[in-house]
Amino acid sequence: MTTRINPHRLVQASPADLKHPSNNIKRIVLSTAQIAVEAHPAKWLRTPSKPKSRVLVIAHSDRGALDDHALQTIAAAAILADAETAVLALILGELNDDLSSAAADEVMILPALDFQIFQPDIELASVLAIIELLKPKHIFLPDNLIGDGDLGRRLAALKKLSVATHVLEIDVQHVASAQSGGCVLAQSNLPEVILLAPNAVDAELPFTAKATRIDAPTINHAASPYQAHYQDMGLQTSAAEDIALEDADFIVSAGNGVQNLATLASLASSLNAAVGASRVVVDDGKFPRDKQIGATGKTVTASTYMAIGISGAVQHLQGIKDCRHVIAINKDASAPIVKRANLSVIGDAEAVMQALMIEIEKAKEVVA
Ligand SMILES: Cc1cc2nc3c(=O)[nH]c(=O)nc-3n(C[C@H](O)[C@H](O)[C@H](O)COP(=O)(O)OP(=O)(O)OC[C@H]3O[C@@H](n4cnc5c(N)ncnc54)[C@H](O)[C@@H]3O)c2cc1C
């Protein structure tokens, strides 16, 4: 019998192979391998050396990262930009990520404009100052509910710029948006402000960019004609059990592999996380139906989803497709949830939960 070789497996290449001038990862030394490399050619670099104009992409970050919608918006701008146009990503809030694979040529960060602080006038004044300085040809924003959609509309209204909202289709000449409740696709020329709908563009691009950090100009808010008319009274945190699963930011979810529900409840409480469940445990009567996550349960969008003793059946995965970070705790390394997870702990659910709680307590003591 011949052993089958997985053509999509990671290949191993030595540093010498990587330095080879004709390197398209064709010369592979399997025995002395030191570095793992994906078996596909490198992406080309798009950044123009002497850009004559700019397009601006504005997006809020969330705890130092951009979500898929923001990355798709940068990708849309990069796809449309010609060889003499640079894509500048203006990030409102902190940014820890490198945006070269997102294909931003330049990156400017305004960390004080965190989306959790409601300050639309200050955001508008800052963005207008940058627009007046850089004079971009087009301004792209993700049409979302965390402030970018609102900012784009305010910007267009104040400066009387042409605008298209909830853009589903885009090319260098035109945009199209759904009208009349989605029955009609309305088209227009490429406007100055483009508010992109989610998933209109694939963020996976065949090219990268330099993502050069550039300093933000000093903005004198006291002299700005756009003074704050709002006072942010701050965020009020609710206990995890009072939050609907659809709104929860951190979910600890139980599957058939969880023996001790009390341990799971303690873990969720120490993480201030909401509790969810797979259908099997709901059917077993261990949780009420409104805790079920999946195709026939709830769709959740938590930033962290911890699946404990959950196999990751396709119906369950459907309910967590928009979760940003999935952590799997499972004794079976080949369970489908492990493929979906960003981090997996292979081991017995009870032992891992107990160990985790000890670490959480230690971490809390350090913080206190
Ligand atoms: C029409 C239809 C709709 C459905 N809708 C949904 C839905 O909305 N939501 C949903 O969740 N399911 C749904 N299902 C059911 C789905 O197909 C699966 O049967 C279900 O998700 C499995 O739940 P589970 O992963 O908790 O259990 P199991 O499939 O029994 O998996 C248990 C997992 O726990 C692991 N495990 C076992 N013991 C331990 C241990 N001691 N420590 C660590 N890990 C351990 C195992 O390795 C396994 O991966 C639907 C099915 C159908 C047909």
The ligand as an ORCA input file, in Angstrom:
! r2SCAN-3c Opt
* xyz 0 1
  C     -31.134     20.181     11.829
  C     -30.109     20.230     12.910
  C     -29.913     21.403     13.605
  C     -28.967     21.461     14.637
  N     -28.773     22.639     15.297
  C     -27.798     22.715     16.240
  C     -27.542     23.933     16.925
  O     -28.187     24.950     16.724
  N     -26.548     23.938     17.838
  C     -25.786     22.831     18.123
  O     -24.881     22.925     18.974
  N     -26.042     21.674     17.496
  C     -27.034     21.575     16.589
  N     -27.269     20.384     15.999
  C     -26.618     19.191     16.539
  C     -25.205     18.999     16.023
  O     -25.234     18.315     14.803
  C     -24.373     18.207     17.040
  O     -25.004     16.982     17.300
  C     -24.146     18.919     18.357
  O     -23.687     20.235     18.140
  C     -23.098     18.142     19.157
  O     -22.963     18.699     20.428
  P     -21.616     18.495     21.246
  O     -20.488     18.908     20.408
  O     -21.812     19.180     22.544
  O     -21.631     16.934     21.538
  P     -20.783     15.745     20.934
  O     -20.970     15.642     19.484
  O     -21.146     14.568     21.769
  O     -19.277     16.135     21.189
  C     -18.687     16.204     22.462
  C     -17.261     16.699     22.312
  O     -16.686     16.760     23.594
  C     -15.408     16.142     23.579
  N     -15.210     15.542     24.893
  C     -15.813     14.446     25.426
  N     -15.405     14.246     26.684
  C     -14.521     15.230     26.967
  C     -13.740     15.576     28.110
  N     -13.804     14.853     29.235
  N     -12.933     16.650     28.026
  C     -12.837     17.398     26.894
  N     -13.549     17.110     25.789
  C     -14.379     16.057     25.828
  C     -15.443     15.130     22.475
  O     -14.129     14.920     21.973
  C     -16.359     15.811     21.465
  O     -15.606     16.606     20.578
  C     -28.219     20.299     14.967
  C     -28.420     19.128     14.256
  C     -29.339     19.094     13.241
  C     -29.526     17.799     12.485
*
